[in-house]
Amino acid sequence: MSKTLDIRETKLKNGLILVTIKRDTELFSLNLGIKAGSLIEGKNEKGITHFIEHMLFKGTTKRNNEELNKELEFIGGEYNAYTEFNSTVYTISALNTELENSLEILSDMIMNSKFEQEEIDKERSVVLSEIDSKNDDLEYLCIKKTFEMAFKKSNLKYDILGLEKDIKDFTKEQIVDYYKKYYIPSNAYIVIVSSFEHDYVLEKVEENFDKWIDSEFKAVPIIAEKNKPGLKFTYKSECEQSNIAYLFTFHELNLQEELALRILCYKLGESQNSILFRKLREDKGLVYDIYSEIDNSENIKLLYFFTSVKEENMEEAMKLIEESFDEIKSNRITFTDEDIVLMKKIFKTSLTSTLEDTVEIGDYISSLILDGRKLNEYENYERDLDSINIKDINAIGKRVLENPTVHVVTSIKE
């Protein structure tokens, strides 16, 4: 790529990693990541990582709940937090003039959260309601059930929101112990994209985070598990459409092969001109939409496809999906040079768009940090992409599109 980021990585005395990216912009984006997601949760802890993410907005030793959220809103930009399988991330984006204030507020949240019992009890009800709401979404339920079926040992089998029985039993002591264990500087990173000089940003981060005390930390070993193949049905009353998910894993691929898989994934199910979209919707009129998702994060490495169809069309749709997988593996669906050129253009456009957006740059660099990859990996992206050919994509199809985990949520009984 012609675009090169002005990027610097610094390790603070307490172990906190700071990555600063200088670019011409009137906005800043700030990502603070804790390297703790649902994959590391132990027995009776399912959902505790996500629960703590919620609790950090409930008040500190300096600010109560109302004061904290009022000050966050008064920044005038956007603030958010999310929990994933491998991390918990807190984000703020606003005008450059708000960077110092944002760092002060976020440092207070990270280091001084109070975890008052009253707030814990209220948030418990909120999270349990969130789970109920999610389970009413049949697409969400289908994918959740697919993950439960696909994995036996990995925490990928559990929803990030957690298990109701665990959430109901979380104690303040349990929550605080988990927070103190993982919310330490040597288990965290900060990414800041702004127009400020690197040294200035470093100075402001040190001012706000130098009192964040590190402690001895031993990373939890994470299981990288292949999916368990098979087919299962979940029956729901008043289910007007059958929801279908196919899941594959690909732990054995290198970075170059993963890039070939992303190209295959796009051609197979990501666009309105994809193989599955044209076959199921344009040719047969069976579905409104079908899509694919790929996650190449460390210890996750999964690919899944999802669609929903009228109950009477379920069997035909599944047959066409599986035929498409088989046709790719047997080279009966072939890719032309034009296909490869187009898909490479799309991926180059996507990366360029990311590098042009202040918020997306922060998210992208965060993902590289979490996976232990080089921060300048994007510089070789065009070269790596151009080296992929039709043979590479066909070979990846044969390796990955084998032994899927398939789950269907439907009202039809066999």
N, C-alpha and C positions, 0 to 999 in steps of 0.2 A: 504494500500500500504506500502511496506517496505521503500520506499523513503520518507524522511522527509526534508522539506525545512528549511534552516537557514534563518528565516524571522523575520523582525522587523517592527513595525508600529510606526511612530512618528508624532505628530501634532505640527507644528511650531507655533511660537507666532502669526503669522498673519492668522492662521487658515488653512494653506496648509497642506494636508496630504501627508506624505512621507512613502512609503513602500520600504524597502531595502531587497534584497535577496542575500545572499552571497553563491557563489558556485565556484568550481574550473573551471575557464574558462579564455581564453585570450581575450574574447569579452565581451562587455557590451551591454545591451539593455535598452533603456530609453523610457518610455511612459509617456507623460504628457496629462492628460485628463481634459477637461472642461465638467462639468455636464450640458451641454446644447446641445440638438439635435433638430431635426425638430419637435419633439412632443410638444415643448413649444412655437413654433412660433405663433404669433397672427395674427389678420387681417392685410392684406397688408404686411406681413412679410414672406410669404412662399418662402423659399430658402435663407433667410438671414444668417442662421447659416453656411450653406455650402459656401456662398459667402465670409464670414469673414474668414473661413478656407483658402480660396484661397488668400485673401488679406494679410494674415500674412507673405506670402513669397514675398511681393512686396516692402519691404523696411521699415526701422526703422529710428529713429532719429540719429542713429549712422552709419547705413549702407544703401546705396541705393539698389535698386532692384538687380543690377548686382553684387555688392559687397557681398550682403547677400547670394545669391545663389552660388557664386563662393566659399565663405567660407564654406558653407554647403557641397558642392561637395568635397572640399579639405580635409574634415574629412576622406574621403577615404572609408566610409562604405555605409550604406543605410539610407536615410531619407525619410519620407513620412508623410502624414496627411490624415485623412478621417473623414467624418461626418456620424453619424448614427442617428437612431431615438432618442436615449437617451444621446448622447455624441458627442464631437468633440475631436479627439485624434491626438497628434503629436508624431512621433516616430523617434528615431535615434538608430542605432546599428553599432558598429565599434570596433576597437581595444581598449583595456582598456586605452591606452595612450591618447586617444582622449576624455575621459569622461569630464574632466574639461572644455576643449574648447567647447564641445557640450552643456554643461550646460550654459555657458556664452552666446552662440549664441541663444539658445532656450529661455533663460530668456529675452534677448533683443527683440526677436520676440513677446513674450507674453506680455511684459510690455510697449514696445516702438514703436509699429507699427504706421505708419504715416497716412495711408489711404488718400493718395494724390488723388485729383480729376482725374487727368490724368490716374492714375493707376486704379481707380474705373471704369472709362469709358472703358478702354481696357479690364478689366476683365469681365465686363458686357457682352461684345461681346463673350468672350471666353466661359462663362457659357451658354449663349444662344445657341452657336454652339454645346456645349456638350449635351444639351437637344435635339437638332435636331438630332444629331448623335445617341443618345440613342433610340429615337423614331423610327429610321429606323431599329432597331433590334426588330424583331417580338416577340421573346421570352420575351425581356424586356417589350415591349408594352403590351403583354398579361398579365404579372404579375402586371404591373402598373394598368391596367384596372380592374384587379381582386380586387386589394386593393381599388380602387376608388368605386367599387360596394359594397364591403364588409362593409365599415364603413361610418357612417353618421356624427358622432360628432368628433371622434378621428382624430388627424392629420395623422394617418396611411393612411388615404385616399389620402394624398398628397405625391407626389414623393419628396424624400429628396432634389433633385436638385431644387425644387420649381416650382412656377407658372411663366410663361413668363411675364404676365402682372405686377406682383409684382416686378420681377427682373428689368424690364425696368424702373420702377419708384423709385427704391431705391435711396435715397439721401445720401450724405456724413453724414449729421447730423443724419439720421436714423441709418446708419451703426455704427457710432461711439457711439451713445447712447446705442445700443444693446450690442456692445463690452464692454463698460464700466460697463454695468449692470451685465453681466454674467462672464466676464473674471476677476474674483477676486479670491484671494487665498482660501477663505472659500468655494468656489464652484469648487475647482480643487483638483487634486491629482497627485502625481508623483510616478511611480514604476521604480526602477532601479535594474537590475540584473547584478552582476559583481563579481569579485574576491576580491574587496576591503572590508575592515572592515566597519561595519555599521557606526561607529562614523566618519570615514573619509568621507564617502559619505554624511552623514548628514552635516558635516562641509562645504563641497563644495556646497551643495544645499542652505544652509543658506547664504553663501557668495554671491550667485547669485540671490536669491529670497527674501532676507530679506527686500528689498526696495519695494516689491510688496505690495501695500497698500490695505487693505481690506475695505469693505464698507458694509452698511446694505443691507441685501439680503433676499428677500422673495420668496421662491420657488413657481413656477407656478403649480397649481393643474393640474394633467394629467388624462384624461379620459381613463379608462380601459374598452373598449367596445367589446362586442361580435360581431362576424360577422353576417351580414344580409344574410340569405340564398336566393338562387335564381339562375337563369341561364340567361346569356345575351350573345349576339354575337356582335362582331365588325367586319365590313367588310372592307377588304383592297384589292385594285387592285394589280395584279401581286403577289398574295400570293399563293405560290406553295403548301404549307402545312398548315393544320389547327393546330393552337397552342392552347393547352387546359390546364387550371389550375383549381385546386380544392383547396379551402382554408377553414380551420377550426380554431377556437380559443379554448383556454383551461384555462381561468383565474381561474377556481375554483379548480385546482389541487394543492396538496402540493408537496414538493420537492421529496418525495419518489414516488409519483404517476407520476411526471414528468419524473423520471428516467425510470419507466416502459413504459411510452409513447415513450421515446427515443429508447428503445429496440424494441417496436412495429414498430416505424417509420423506423428503420433500416431494419427489416425483411420485411416490406411492400414495401419499395421503394428506399432504399439507396444503395443496392449492386447489383452486376450482378447475384446474386442468389436470389434476392428478389422476392416476390410473384408477383408483378406487372410486373417486368422485364421478368420473365419466362413466364407469361401468355400472355403478349402482344408482346414480341419479340421472345422468344424461341419457344413457342407453335404456335403462330399465324403469326409471321413475319410482324406485323402491324407497328412497330416503330423501330427506331434505338436505342433510349434511352428513359428512363423515370426515373425521380428522385424525391426525396422529400427533403424538407428543414424544419428545426424546429428552432424556436427562442423562448427561454424561458426567455428572458429578462423581467424585471419588466415592467408592463403595456403594454406589447406587446403580448406575449404568443400565438404564431400562428404556424400553421403547414400547408404547402401547397405541392401539387404534380404538376409536370409539364411534359408534353410530346408534341411532334408534330408528326402528321401523314399525310399521303396523304389524300386529301379531300374526296376521295371515301371511305376511311376507318374510317372517323371521328365517325360516329354513332356507329359502332361496337366497336371501342376502348373505347368510353365513356361508353357503356353498360358493357364492361368487367371490367372497373375500378370500376363502381358503384356496380357491382355484387361482386367484391372482398371486398369492404367495407361492404356490407350486409352479406357476408359469415363470415367475422371476427366477426361482431356483433352478429350473430346467432350461433357462434361456429362451423360453417360448415368447416371453415379453422381452424385446430387445430395446436397447437404448441407442439412439443415433448420435453422431457427433454434434448435431444441432441441439439435441436434448442436453448434452453435457455443457455446451457453450452457454445455453440459456440458464441452466441451474447455477453455473459458476458466476454468471453476471448477477443473479439474484442474491447469492451469498456475499459477493463483494459489495453490492449495494447495501445490504443489511449491516455489514461491519462498518462501512463508511458512515451510514446513518447513526450508528452507535457512537462513533468517535466524534460526531458533530454535536452530540447532545450531552449537556453537562450532567444530567441525572443518569443517563444510560452509561456514560463512561464510568461513573462511580460504581454502578451495579456490575459492570463487566470486570473491572479491576478487582472488585470484591470476590467475584467467582474465581478468578485466577489465584488469589491469595488462599482461598479455602481449599483449592485443589492442589496447592503447592506447585503451581506452574509459574513459568517465567512471566514477569510483568510486561515484557516486550514481545510476547508470543505473537501478537497481532502483526508484527513487522514481517513475519515469514508466512503470513496467511495466504497471500496471493501466490507466492511460490509453491506452497504446499497444495493449494487448490488446483493450480495449473498442472501439477504433476499427476493428478488423478485421471484415469482413463476409464473407458467402458469396461474393460476387463476387471479393474479393481472393484467397480460397483457390482458387477455380476457375482464376483467372488464373495463379497460381503453379504449379498442377499442369500447365497447358499449357506453361509455360516450362521447368520443371525435368525433368519426366518424359519427356524426349526423348533418344534416342541413348544407351542404357545400355551400359556395359561388363558383359558377362555371362561368368561362368566357372563351369564345372561340374567337380567332382571325382567320378569314377565308375569302376566297373569294367566298364561296358558298352562294347563296341567297336562302332563303326558298321558 
